[in-house]
Amino acid sequence: MTENVEKAIQVFSKQGSEHMKKSRVAMMTAVKTFEIQEYDIPEVGDDEMLIRVEGCGVCGTDVHEYKDDPFGCLPIILGHEGTGEIVKLGKNVKVDAVGNSVKVGDKIVTSISVCGECDACKNTPAKTELCENMGCYGLTPDDEIHLNGWFADYLFIRKNSNFYKVNEFDVNTRIMIEPLAVAVQAIERAKSTNMLTFNTKCVVNGAGPIGISVLTVLKTMGVKNIIMIDGNDKRLELAKRIGATEVLNFKNFASATELIAKVKELTNNVGAGFVFQTTGNASGFSTALKFVKRGGGFCEVGYFVELGEVSINPHTDICHKEITLVGSYAYSPQIYPITIDMVRSALDIGIPISEMVTDWYPLEQITEAFDKNMSMEGLKIAVGPRA
């Protein structure tokens, strides 16, 4: 009996070893074109890791690259909201980016890497999200290794990468860590104005993954009064469950003027103390500026790529109201451990982070996953085996 079990283990191990010799990838070879390709998996060096991908979210940035290649990265394996299991570990890799010990079998997520040499890295070390040479798995052009993005069977982690052990979370929650990090960065930018407190009346414009993430962080911090605005009732229902005090479907208003008037009505006829603009939409930006009260604050967190210009009135929108406006761009590596603790706190108070991932597609159906994302249905769309 024991001999048969040992033989079975040997056969299983051999099959696993054979399986890990190659990896499928969803290579974006041209605008709006994915090809499922297969590559040999390189030998893992002393300072490297091999990750079996369990899933990866489709980000709005992925969609922008898919539509137009604004980063000039083709060919590329997209996917930066990923998570997976360590299956091979170089002998020098002992801990993650915050010093937690790691071993084969641990679940991880990755963050950006910074160069340490550009002006931002040298002169504003607390703001390395502004690094001119930021590295990010899933936004790196193809090279001889190939396994550079999470839309694949395996990801190859290079030396000096920032990664974090997150064994305690299910795969859906792990996928949401990256968009939640974007939201934590936005909240940190808002806090820098000294205008965000427990009783600040806030508006979150847009209930997509980033807007829902901003709402999650605000509620976890204890902010009580939050108005969420979107055109999708299902997303607004989730926002209500997370803790939005009011939800407004802009499609129910005949004009932007009526929507602005409703926001004022809900804020003692003065406007919001702080507005988070997450839509990545030019008209959404100009409308959201009008939600802010005199002396209020505004954070733009939706424009991660060039999406065109917008018309505003500097007098009525900014100067007369004397608003404080900040931008938020991605996040620094230091934001990730803050985000992971925020996730723990959010789960403690019952926020359903796992439910934010609404749809799953296998790798070979990645085009359908992107179509689903662009249809604005569901919330976070994921690609992978969902192991």
ZITAVEN-V834164 format. One record per pair of residues at least 24 apart in sequence whose C-alpha atoms are under 8 Angstrom apart, sorted by the first residue. I is the first residue (numbers start at 1). GAP is how many residues later the second one is. D is the distance in whole Angstrom. If there is no record, write none. Layout:
I,GAP,D ; I,GAP,D
This chain:
23,129,7 ; 23,130,5 ; 23,131,6 ; 24,128,6 ; 24,129,6 ; 24,130,8 ; 25,52,7 ; 25,122,7 ; 25,126,6 ; 25,127,4 ; 25,128,6 ; 25,338,8 ; 26,51,6 ; 26,52,8 ; 26,125,6 ; 26,126,6 ; 26,337,7 ; 26,338,8 ; 26,340,7 ; 27,48,7 ; 27,49,6 ; 27,50,5 ; 27,51,8 ; 28,38,8 ; 28,46,7 ; 28,47,6 ; 28,48,5 ; 28,49,6 ; 28,50,7 ; 29,45,6 ; 29,46,5 ; 29,47,7 ; 30,44,7 ; 30,45,7 ; 31,34,8 ; 31,35,6 ; 31,36,6 ; 31,37,6 ; 31,38,6 ; 32,34,5 ; 32,35,6 ; 32,36,8 ; 33,33,8 ; 33,334,8 ; 34,332,8 ; 34,333,7 ; 36,328,7 ; 39,107,7 ; 41,104,8 ; 41,106,8 ; 42,103,7 ; 44,44,7 ; 44,45,7 ; 44,46,6 ; 45,45,6 ; 46,43,8 ; 46,44,4 ; 46,45,5 ; 46,46,5 ; 46,47,7 ; 47,43,5 ; 47,44,7 ; 47,45,5 ; 47,46,6 ; 47,111,7 ; 47,112,5 ; 47,113,8 ; 48,41,6 ; 48,42,5 ; 48,45,7 ; 48,108,7 ; 48,109,6 ; 48,110,5 ; 48,111,5 ; 49,37,7 ; 49,38,8 ; 49,39,6 ; 49,40,5 ; 49,41,6 ; 49,44,8 ; 49,107,6 ; 49,108,5 ; 49,109,7 ; 50,36,6 ; 50,37,6 ; 50,38,5 ; 50,39,7 ; 50,104,7 ; 50,105,6 ; 50,106,5 ; 50,107,6 ; 51,33,6 ; 51,34,5 ; 51,35,5 ; 51,36,6 ; 51,37,7 ; 51,103,5 ; 51,104,5 ; 51,105,6 ; 51,106,7 ; 52,32,5 ; 52,33,5 ; 52,34,6 ; 52,35,6 ; 52,101,6 ; 52,102,5 ; 52,103,7 ; 53,29,7 ; 53,30,6 ; 53,31,4 ; 53,32,7 ; 53,97,7 ; 53,99,7 ; 53,100,5 ; 53,101,5 ; 53,102,7 ; 53,331,7 ; 53,332,8 ; 54,28,8 ; 54,29,6 ; 54,30,5 ; 54,31,7 ; 54,117,7 ; 54,330,6 ; 54,331,6 ; 54,332,5 ; 54,333,5 ; 55,27,6 ; 55,28,6 ; 55,29,7 ; 55,95,8 ; 55,96,8 ; 55,116,7 ; 55,120,7 ; 55,327,6 ; 55,328,6 ; 55,329,4 ; 55,330,6 ; 55,331,6 ; 55,332,8 ; 56,24,7 ; 56,25,5 ; 56,26,4 ; 56,27,6 ; 56,94,6 ; 56,95,7 ; 56,119,6 ; 56,326,5 ; 56,327,5 ; 56,328,6 ; 57,24,5 ; 57,25,6 ; 57,118,6 ; 57,119,8 ; 57,323,6 ; 57,324,6 ; 57,325,4 ; 57,326,6 ; 58,311,8 ; 58,312,7 ; 58,315,7 ; 58,322,7 ; 58,323,6 ; 58,324,6 ; 58,325,7 ; 59,321,8 ; 61,243,7 ; 61,244,7 ; 63,307,7 ; 63,311,8 ; 64,241,8 ; 70,235,7 ; 70,236,8 ; 73,66,7 ; 73,67,7 ; 73,68,5 ; 73,69,8 ; 74,67,6 ; 74,68,7 ; 75,66,6 ; 75,67,6 ; 76,62,8 ; 76,63,7 ; 76,64,7 ; 76,65,5 ; 76,66,5 ; 76,73,8 ; 77,61,6 ; 77,62,8 ; 77,63,8 ; 77,64,7 ; 77,65,7 ; 77,69,8 ; 77,70,8 ; 77,71,6 ; 77,72,5 ; 77,73,7 ; 77,74,6 ; 77,75,8 ; 78,59,8 ; 78,60,4 ; 78,61,6 ; 78,62,8 ; 78,71,5 ; 78,72,7 ; 78,73,6 ; 79,58,7 ; 79,59,4 ; 79,60,7 ; 79,70,5 ; 79,71,5 ; 79,72,5 ; 80,30,8 ; 80,56,7 ; 80,57,6 ; 80,58,5 ; 80,59,7 ; 80,69,7 ; 80,70,6 ; 80,98,8 ; 81,28,8 ; 81,69,7 ; 81,94,6 ; 81,95,7 ; 81,96,8 ; 81,97,6 ; 81,98,8 ; 82,27,6 ; 82,28,7 ; 82,68,5 ; 82,92,8 ; 82,93,6 ; 83,24,7 ; 83,25,6 ; 83,26,5 ; 83,27,8 ; 83,67,8 ; 83,88,7 ; 83,91,6 ; 83,92,6 ; 84,24,6 ; 84,25,7 ; 96,66,7 ; 96,67,6 ; 96,68,5 ; 96,69,6 ; 97,65,5 ; 97,66,6 ; 97,67,6 ; 98,66,7 ; 98,239,8 ; 100,64,8 ; 100,65,7 ; 102,63,7 ; 106,59,7 ; 106,60,8 ; 106,61,6 ; 107,58,6 ; 107,59,6 ; 107,60,5 ; 108,55,6 ; 108,56,5 ; 108,57,5 ; 108,58,5 ; 108,59,7 ; 109,54,6 ; 109,55,5 ; 109,56,7 ; 109,57,7 ; 109,65,7 ; 110,27,8 ; 110,51,8 ; 110,52,6 ; 110,53,4 ; 110,54,6 ; 111,25,7 ; 111,50,8 ; 111,51,5 ; 111,52,6 ; 111,67,8 ; 111,222,6 ; 111,225,7 ; 112,24,5 ; 112,25,8 ; 112,49,8 ; 112,50,7 ; 112,220,7 ; 112,221,6 ; 113,47,8 ; 113,48,6 ; 113,49,6 ; 113,220,7 ; 127,205,7 ; 128,203,8 ; 128,204,5 ; 128,205,8 ; 129,200,7 ; 129,201,6 ; 129,202,5 ; 129,203,4 ; 129,204,8 ; 130,199,8 ; 151,212,7 ; 151,232,7 ; 151,233,7 ; 152,211,7 ; 152,232,8 ; 153,231,8 ; 162,171,7 ; 170,184,7 ; 171,183,8 ; 171,215,7 ; 171,216,8 ; 172,181,8 ; 172,182,5 ; 172,183,8 ; 172,184,8 ; 172,185,6 ; 173,180,6 ; 173,181,5 ; 176,177,7 ; 176,178,8 ; 176,180,8 ; 176,181,8 ; 177,162,7 ; 177,163,7 ; 177,166,8 ; 179,30,7 ; 179,31,6 ; 179,34,7 ; 180,30,7 ; 180,33,5 ; 180,34,7 ; 180,37,8 ; 180,159,7 ; 181,149,8 ; 181,150,7 ; 181,154,6 ; 181,155,6 ; 181,158,5 ; 182,28,7 ; 182,147,8 ; 182,148,5 ; 182,149,6 ; 183,27,6 ; 183,28,8 ; 183,30,6 ; 183,31,5 ; 183,34,7 ; 184,30,7 ; 184,33,7 ; 184,151,7 ; 184,154,8 ; 184,155,6 ; 185,143,7 ; 185,144,8 ; 185,145,7 ; 185,146,6 ; 185,147,8 ; 185,150,7 ; 186,28,8 ; 186,113,7 ; 186,115,6 ; 186,141,8 ; 186,142,5 ; 186,143,8 ; 187,27,7 ; 187,30,8 ; 187,31,8 ; 189,110,8 ; 189,137,7 ; 189,138,7 ; 189,139,6 ; 190,107,8 ; 190,108,8 ; 190,109,6 ; 190,136,7 ; 193,104,7 ; 193,131,7 ; 195,78,8 ; 195,79,7 ; 195,101,7 ; 195,102,7 ; 196,77,8 ; 196,78,7 ; 197,26,7 ; 198,24,6 ; 198,25,4 ; 198,26,6 ; 199,24,6 ; 199,25,6 ; 199,26,7 ; 200,24,8 ; 200,25,7 ; 200,72,8 ; 200,73,6 ; 200,74,7 ; 201,24,5 ; 201,25,6 ; 201,26,8 ; 201,66,7 ; 201,71,5 ; 201,72,5 ; 201,73,7 ; 202,24,5 ; 202,25,6 ; 202,70,6 ; 202,71,6 ; 202,72,5 ; 202,73,6 ; 202,74,8 ; 203,24,5 ; 203,25,6 ; 203,26,8 ; 203,69,6 ; 203,71,6 ; 203,72,5 ; 203,73,6 ; 203,88,8 ; 204,24,5 ; 204,25,6 ; 204,71,6 ; 204,72,5 ; 204,73,6 ; 204,74,7 ; 205,24,5 ; 205,25,7 ; 205,70,7 ; 205,71,6 ; 205,72,5 ; 205,73,6 ; 205,74,7 ; 205,79,8 ; 205,83,7 ; 206,24,5 ; 206,71,7 ; 206,72,5 ; 206,73,5 ; 207,25,8 ; 207,28,6 ; 207,29,7 ; 207,32,7 ; 207,71,8 ; 207,72,8 ; 208,27,7 ; 208,70,8 ; 208,71,8 ; 208,171,6 ; 209,147,8 ; 209,170,6 ; 209,171,6 ; 210,68,6 ; 210,92,8 ; 211,65,8 ; 211,67,6 ; 211,68,8 ; 212,27,7 ; 214,62,8 ; 215,24,7 ; 215,27,8 ; 215,28,8 ; 215,29,7 ; 216,26,7 ; 216,130,7 ; 216,135,7 ; 217,125,7 ; 217,129,8 ; 219,24,7 ; 220,122,7 ; 220,125,7 ; 220,126,5 ; 220,129,8 ; 234,144,8 ; 235,143,8 ; 235,144,7 ; 241,110,8 ; 242,109,6 ; 242,110,7 ; 256,31,7 ; 260,27,8 ; 260,30,7 ; 260,31,6 ; 263,28,7 ; 264,27,7 ; 270,24,8 ; 272,24,7 ; 273,24,6 ; 274,24,6 ; 274,25,8 ; 275,24,6 ; 276,24,6 ; 276,25,7 ; 277,24,6 ; 277,25,6 ; 278,24,4 ; 278,25,8 ; 280,24,8 ; 280,27,7 ; 281,26,8 ; 282,25,8 ; 282,26,7 ; 282,27,7 ; 282,28,5 ; 283,27,7 ; 285,25,8 ; 286,24,7 ; 286,25,7 ; 286,26,6 ; 289,28,6 ; 290,27,6 ; 292,31,8 ; 293,28,7 ; 293,30,8 ; 294,26,7 ; 294,27,4 ; 294,28,6 ; 294,29,6 ; 295,26,6 ; 295,27,5 ; 295,28,5 ; 295,29,7 ; 296,25,8 ; 296,26,8 ; 296,27,5 ; 296,28,6 ; 297,26,5 ; 297,27,5 ; 297,28,6 ; 297,29,8 ; 298,25,7 ; 298,26,6 ; 298,27,5 ; 298,28,6 ; 299,26,6 ; 299,27,5 ; 299,28,6 ; 299,29,7 ; 300,25,8 ; 300,26,7 ; 300,27,5 ; 300,28,6 ; 301,26,6 ; 301,27,5 ; 301,28,7 ; 304,25,7 ; 304,26,8 ; 356,24,6 ; 357,24,6 ; 357,25,7 ; 358,24,8 ; 360,24,7 ; 360,26,8 ; 361,24,8
